[in-house]
């Protein structure tokens, strides 16, 4: 990657002022970072652990057919992370943390986990 940036700088040094070069490099780095984070979330998966999820209290939740988007606010951009949801009819949905992404504390992306699950109401 260093060689790629060196070649880029050499081929554009004559046509750009320093601030223009910096702005262009920054835009490219942001695109690379966003693409890398999307690959990261794809590798982490949606939290799908099968057709059903049994809670500690014995209640069995069924997997919903659709995925739900969960916003992650990266330094590169906001990313909608697809999440699998399990639900008992008429109750809050549950998104397992087993293969999920841990969102940062004190940040809009973070939801405090309870018993290894994130609870949400849709």
Secondary structure as UniProt FT lines:
FT   HELIX           2..12
FT   TURN            13..15
FT   HELIX           18..44
FT   STRAND          52..54
FT   TURN            56..57
FT   STRAND          60..63
FT   STRAND          68..73
FT   STRAND          78..83
FT   STRAND          86..87
FT   TURN            89..90
FT   STRAND          93..96
FT   TURN            98..99
FT   TURN            105..106
FT   TURN            108..109
FT   TURN            115..116
FT   STRAND          117..120
//
